[in-house]
Amino acid sequence: MDGAVLFATKYGSTAEYAGWIGQAAGLPVFDVRKEAVDPEEFDFLILVTPVIYYKLLITDWVQRNLTKLNGKPIIMVTVSGAPPGPKLDAWVGDSLPAEFIANATHVALRGRQIPGELTWFDRAMLIIAAWRNPDPVASEEELKGFDYMDKESIAPIVALANEYKAREPAASEAQAAT
Ligand SMILES: Cc1cc2nc3c(=O)[nH]c(=O)nc-3n(C[C@H](O)[C@H](O)[C@H](O)COP(=O)(O)O)c2cc1C
């Protein structure tokens, strides 16, 4: 099957992960907020998105393309400060329709946040969030930033992408292409 890596990013760390995944899996990479991409051109998709203010940045694009994404194999890669767990699952659940999530394989990666690179607005919001956050580790990260970028962590995504690439397209799609 033919696939592609589609990403959204605010400060670049998700773009970096998307580039690594595209290179390792031999797939084209597109920034959905800068390029018009038609999901129908691909048999499977790897969607890579950061969590920004408890929501997935790629949510609007997914909502706009929902009918074209229905039933397609999707690897949903989140990039966040929070580690995998119920908090992250809840943010994913609040961002996307339940049927879409049920059809996708979610892989959670951890990103980067450098306070000096943030807009004044984001910096101020994160300082307020840090004051309010009862979790001391998360609070410290909101205030001082973090860097969990790890190229090795893309391995399960690349393995799954290679599995999808080796598969024949679904009969209906193969027919449509002839
Ligand atoms: C304004 C802002 C809000 C964020 N909100 C969250 C959040 O709600 N939950 C979380 O786990 N991480 C949050 N993060 C951390 C980002 O998910 C992390 O820094 C990610 O690597 C950013 O991706 P990007 O560099 O592609 O924009 C936030 C970061 C910023 C700058």
The ligand as an SDF file (V2000), in Angstrom:
LIG
                    3D

 31 33  0  0  0  0  0  0  0  0999 V2000
    1.6100   26.4600   24.1780 C   0  0  0  0  0  0  0  0  0  0  0  0
    1.8740   25.0300   24.5010 C   0  0  0  0  0  0  0  0  0  0  0  0
    0.8890   24.2210   25.0610 C   0  0  0  0  0  0  0  0  0  0  0  0
    1.1530   22.8860   25.3490 C   0  0  0  0  0  0  0  0  0  0  0  0
    0.1700   22.1080   25.8820 N   0  0  0  0  0  0  0  0  0  0  0  0
    0.4360   20.8200   26.2100 C   0  0  0  0  0  0  0  0  0  0  0  0
   -0.5640   19.9940   26.7860 C   0  0  0  0  0  0  0  0  0  0  0  0
   -1.7010   20.4020   26.9820 O   0  0  0  0  0  0  0  0  0  0  0  0
   -0.2260   18.7230   27.1340 N   0  0  0  0  0  0  0  0  0  0  0  0
    1.0270   18.2250   26.9240 C   0  0  0  0  0  0  0  0  0  0  0  0
    1.2930   17.0710   27.2520 O   0  0  0  0  0  0  0  0  0  0  0  0
    2.0000   18.9840   26.3370 N   0  0  0  0  0  0  0  0  0  0  0  0
    1.7140   20.2670   25.9880 C   0  0  0  0  0  0  0  0  0  0  0  0
    2.6800   21.0240   25.3970 N   0  0  0  0  0  0  0  0  0  0  0  0
    3.9670   20.4110   25.0570 C   0  0  0  0  0  0  0  0  0  0  0  0
    4.0080   20.1050   23.5660 C   0  0  0  0  0  0  0  0  0  0  0  0
    3.1270   19.0410   23.2440 O   0  0  0  0  0  0  0  0  0  0  0  0
    5.4500   19.7370   23.1480 C   0  0  0  0  0  0  0  0  0  0  0  0
    6.2820   20.8270   23.4780 O   0  0  0  0  0  0  0  0  0  0  0  0
    5.5630   19.4170   21.6760 C   0  0  0  0  0  0  0  0  0  0  0  0
    6.8490   18.8710   21.4490 O   0  0  0  0  0  0  0  0  0  0  0  0
    5.3380   20.6410   20.8030 C   0  0  0  0  0  0  0  0  0  0  0  0
    5.3670   20.2660   19.4420 O   0  0  0  0  0  0  0  0  0  0  0  0
    5.8700   21.2850   18.3030 P   0  0  0  0  0  0  0  0  0  0  0  0
    7.3060   21.6480   18.6450 O   0  0  0  0  0  0  0  0  0  0  0  0
    5.7640   20.4960   17.0490 O   0  0  0  0  0  0  0  0  0  0  0  0
    4.9470   22.4570   18.3260 O   0  0  0  0  0  0  0  0  0  0  0  0
    2.4320   22.3530   25.0910 C   0  0  0  0  0  0  0  0  0  0  0  0
    3.4240   23.1670   24.5290 C   0  0  0  0  0  0  0  0  0  0  0  0
    3.1470   24.4790   24.2390 C   0  0  0  0  0  0  0  0  0  0  0  0
    4.2320   25.3320   23.6330 C   0  0  0  0  0  0  0  0  0  0  0  0
  1  2  1  0
  2  3  1  0
  2 30  2  0
  3  4  2  0
  4  5  1  0
  4 28  1  0
  5  6  2  0
  6  7  1  0
  6 13  1  0
  7  8  2  0
  7  9  1  0
  9 10  1  0
 10 11  2  0
 10 12  1  0
 12 13  2  0
 13 14  1  0
 14 15  1  0
 14 28  1  0
 15 16  1  0
 16 17  1  0
 16 18  1  0
 18 19  1  0
 18 20  1  0
 20 21  1  0
 20 22  1  0
 22 23  1  0
 23 24  1  0
 24 25  2  0
 24 26  1  0
 24 27  1  0
 28 29  2  0
 29 30  1  0
 30 31  1  0
M  END
$$$$
